Amino acid sequence: MRHASIPLLRALLVLAVTFASGRALAASCAWPDWEHFKQGTLSADGRVIDASTPEQVTVSEGQAYALFFALVANDRATFDRVLNWTQNNLAQGDLTKHLPAWQWGRQAKKDATESWGVLDSNAASDADIWIAYTLLEAGRLWHERSYTALGTVLAQSIVAKETAVLPGLGRTVLPGPVGFHPQDDVWRLNPSYVPLQVMRHLASALPQQTEWKAILDSSTKLVTGSAPHGYSPDWVMYKREQGFVADQASKAESAYNAIRVYLWAGMLAPDTPRRAAVLDTFLPLADFVAAHGFPPERVDTQTGAAAGNEGNAGFSAAVAPYLAALGRNELVQAQVQRTRTLAAQSPLGYYSQVLALFGLGYLDGLYRFDASGAIVPAWTSTCPAAR
């Protein structure tokens, strides 16, 4: 009996050590949309492919989102593949030294030889911020110090290379290291690049990087101060002594960039500071959806006039959490159903898929953010009931 119990004792000891260290294995929650995304949009080696483009491009934003979804799904194998591909192909093999290039794909043929590689080496700060944030959260949730260290160094690089101190606004995220400061007193900004829960968590998780507190403040001002008629612009100019002014290059439109602003706003935790002011900023969008049954594809942010075209399935998925935050539950269900109906009629492209993963995954209870901006995946407690 004594010898027969040794394997059992060893097993119990392993379990005790595992639970004591906080590394107890949690079951992954069923997430069919993520499995579908992996099968159709993510390559075996960890590259998110936008098949709608001739170059079959991969953008750093897509890699960042895939890392986030893999963490939400407790899918560490996919997380590591995506991270390795990103580091090796977009960051010259080392994210501690290089920000990831924003675009990679099929290059122009030379001597009839097809080659693949970086198409644009400039970085995109929205991707970099999501990667740094997700690495920090992966380090916390999976108890992996290498992720935490890499996320910390990447966050330092973002501050050094992708922010600037703007007069009257403070330290602010620029969309990338190059090309967004066209004149001495003018900067070009993008409100969708600064999800407030993410910025808040970087500020709290990296207290030694004191700049993130100022960046959170400027990000909040950017999100709420650049939408005079209740619609966030894709791009906005910031001028010394004038503040936010229309970006003529993008026709001051609210379209495929800005749709994410409403998504991020809708997923703010109920006890997040200044959440009510953020939600109130975009009430005209909720009124439009209530009146028309769909979000608009394009809006003139200087007048609040919609162009008339319906936003696609991804747009409906993106606005649904915002409508839920307002308590407009009848509109939420209608937009979720619209997303599913349109997806059944025609396969969603890369961008609509990621919007749907964010929006529908959140509404299905697969994850949420707490007041500090930390991710709370369902697999850390109880998986939601299947729908």
N, C-alpha and C positions, 0 to 999 in steps of 0.2 A: 504493500500500500504506500509505504513511504516513497519508494522509487517511482511508482506510477504517478504520484502527485507532482513530481518535479516539473514536468512540462506545463501542468496547469499553473503551478506557482510562478513559473517564468512568464507565462502569458499574462497572469494577473499583474506581475511586476511591470511588464511593458505597458499595460494599460494604465497603471497608476502613474508611471512616469509621463506617459503621453498626456493624460488629463492634467497632471500637475504643471506641466510646461505650457498648458493652454493650446496644445497642438492636436487636440482630438479631431479625428477625421470627421467631416460633416458630409452628408450625402448631398449631391448636387440636385437642385430642383429642376423639374422638367421645364424646358424652354424650347418648344418646337421652332420658334422663329430664329433662335440662335443656331440651332442645328441646321436649319435650311440655309442660313447665311453662310455657315462654314462649308456646306456642300457646294453652293453655287457661286460664291463670291470670294472665298478665301482659298488660296492655293495651298497645296500640301506643305510647302515650306514656310508659310506664314505671311503671304503677300495678299493684301486686299486689292482686288482688281476691279477697276471701273471699265466694264466690257463695252460701254457705250462709246468709248473714244477709240479712234483709229490706232493710237499708240498703246492701247490697253494699259492706261496709266494707273499708277499707284500714287496716292498723295499721302503726306505724313499725317494729315487729319484722319484718314481712314485707318491707318495703323494705330493711331492713338485711341480711336473709338473701339477698335477690335480688342485692344488691351483692356479697356474698361469693361466691355461685355464679357470677356473671358474671366475677369475677376468676379463680376456679378454671378457668373455661371459656375464659379469654383472649378474652372477648367484650366488648371495650371499648365498642362501640357501644351495647349493652344497658346496660352499666354507666353510661354517661353519661346515657342516657334515664332510668334509675331515679334517679340522683343528682339530675338536674335536676327531675324531678317532685317528689321528696322535699323539696328545698330550696324550690321555688316554692309548694308546696301545704301542707306541714307546718311549714315554718320561716319563714313570712312572707317568703320570697325570700332569706333570708340565714342560713345555718347558723353563721356566725361570731358572730351576735348572738342567735340564738334556738335553743333546743333544739326538736327536732321534736315537734309534737303527736302523741299516740299513736294517735288514731283519727279517721278522715275517711270520709265517705260521704254517702248520700242524707239530706238533712235533712227535718224535718217540713214538710209543705206549708203555704204561706201564700198565701191567696187563690187556691187551686187551682194555684199555680205551684210546680213542682218545682225544687229547688235542691240543690246539692252543696257540701260544705265540711267544715270541722273540726267533729267531734261532741264531742270532749273534748280540750281544749288542754293538759292535764297531760302531761308527758313521761314516757317509760318508759325507765329507765336501761339495761335490757338491750339495747334497740334502739340507744340512743345509744352504748353501749360497742362494739357490733359495727360500727356505722357508722364511729366514730373509728378503730378497729383496721383495718378494711378499707381505709379511705382511706390510712392510713399504709402499709399493705402494697401497695396499688395504686401509690402514689408510688414505692415501692422497686422493685417488679417492672416497672412500665411507665416508670420514670424520668420521672415527671411531678411537678414540684415543687408545682404547685397542689394536688394531692391531699394531699401531705405537709403543706403549710401548713394546709389546711382540717382535716385530721385532728388536727393539733397543737392548734389553737384549740378544736376541739370537745372534745378530752380535757380541756383546761383548764376549760371550762364544766362538764363533768361533775363534776370535783373540786369546783368552787365551788358548784354547785347541787344535786348529787345524792349527796353524801357527808356524813358527820358523824363526829365522834370519839366513839365509844361507850366508856364506862368498862369497862376490862378487855378490850376487844376492839380498840381503836384505830380509826383512820380506816377507815370501812366504807361500802360502796355501799348507798344507800337505793334502793328501787324507783322513786322519782320525786321531784321537788322538793317535792310537796305531798301530805300525807295519810298519812305513814308514821311519824309521831312523836306518837302519840295522847296520851301522858302524859309528864311530865318525865323519868321513869325507864324508859320503855318505847319500843321501836322495833319496827316490823314489817319483816321481811326476807324475801328470796326467794333460796334457794340456786341456783336455775337461772339467775339473772341474772349470775352471776360465773364464766364458763368459765375454768378456771385457766390454760390455755395463753394465752388472750387477756389475762388480767390480768398474767401473767408477761411477755408481750411488751410491753405498755404500760409496764411498769416498766423494761424494758431499753431500749426504743426512745426513751423520753422521760426520760432521766436528769435533765434540768433540772426536770422535774415530780416532785420527790422524794416526793410523797404516794403515788405509785403503788406504791412498795415496801411501804409500810404497808398499802395496800389489798390487795396480793397476800397479805400475811400474814393479814389479817382474813378474806379470801375463803376461804383454805384452812381456817381455823378454822370458818367458817360451813358449808362443805361437809361436813367430817368430823365436826363437833361437833353437828350438828342432826339426826342420824339414829341414835337410840339402838338401834334394832332392825334396822338395815341397809337402811332405806328412807328416802330423802330426802323431806321434807315440801314440799308446794307453797308453803306460807308458814309462817314461824316467828316467834315473838316473842322479843325479847331484852330482859331486865330487869336493871337495875343490881343487882349482888350476887347474882343468881340465874343469870344466863347464859341459855341457850336454853330456852324453855318452849313448850308447845303453843299453837298459834293456834286458838282455839275457833271463830272465824268461818269457818274453812275445815275445821272438824272434824278438824284435824290430819292431813288426808289427804295421801297421796302419789298424784298423779294426773297431770293433763295438763301442769302446769308441771314437776313433778319428773322426768318421763321424760327431760327434757333433761340432767339432772345425770348420769345414767348414760352418756348419749351423749358428753358432754364428757369425762367421766372415761376412757372407752374410747379416745378419740383422743389422749390424752396421749402424748408421745414416750416410748419406753422408758427414756431416760436423764433424764427430768424429775425433779428433786428431789421427794421425798415421794410419788412416784407409787404406790409399793407400799402406803402407808398409805391413800391415797385408794381404790385398787381394793379393798383388804381391807374397807373400810367397808361395801361393798354386796354382800358375798358372799351374804347371804340371798336377794337378788334372783336371782342365778345359780342357787342351789339351787331356787328356786321354778320357774324356767323349765325346769330339768332334770326336775323332778318332774311338771310339768303340760303342757309343750310350748308355753307361751305366757307372756308377761309379764302380770301382773295389771293391770286397769284402775285399781283403787283399793285402797289399803292404809291401814289405821289405823297410823300411825307410832308411836303410843304402845304398841301391843301387837304389831305385826308381822303382824296378821291381815289377809288379803286378803278383799275383799268377794265374790269368786267370779267376777266378770265378766272376760271375756278382753279384754286390751288389743287395740286395732285394729292395722291393718297398719303404721301409723306407729310404734307402740310396738315392734313386732318389729324394724323397721329401726333404731330408736334403741338398743335393747339389744344388737344384734348386734356393734358395735365393742367394747362392754364385754366381752362373752363372748370375743371374739377376743383382747383384751388378757390375759384369764385363761388363754388357750390351750385354751378349750373349743370346739374347731373343729367338732365334731359338732353342737353346739348352734347355732353360727353359721350353718352351712349350712341347718339346719332353720328358723331365723328368717328368713333371706333368702328361702327358698322360700315360707314362710308370707306374707311381704310381697307377693311376686310373685303368689301364688295369689289372695289377697284383692283385690289391685288389679285382677286380670283379671276378678274376679266383679263388682266395683262400683268405679266411678271414685273415686279418693281425693280427699278434700277438701283445702283449702289447707294445713292444719296437718300432716296426714299426708304430704302431698307434700313439705313442706320437711324433715320428719324423714327421709323416704326419701332425699331428695337428699343430706342430710348423711351418713346412715349407709351407704347403698349406694354413694354416690360415694366415700366413704373406703375401703370394703372393696374396691371395684373398682380402687383405686390411682390415682384421679384427683387426689388431693391427700393431703398429710399435714402434720403440724406437727413442727417440730424442737424440740430441748430448750429453746430460748429462746421458743418459742411462735410463731415465724414460720411462715407458710404456705409449703409447698413444692409448688406445682402440678406435675402431670405434664408440662405443656407446656414447662416450663423444662428438661426433660431428655429423657425418652422416654415416649411415650404407652403406656399398658397395652394388652396384647393384647385384642382384642374378645372378649366372652363370649357 
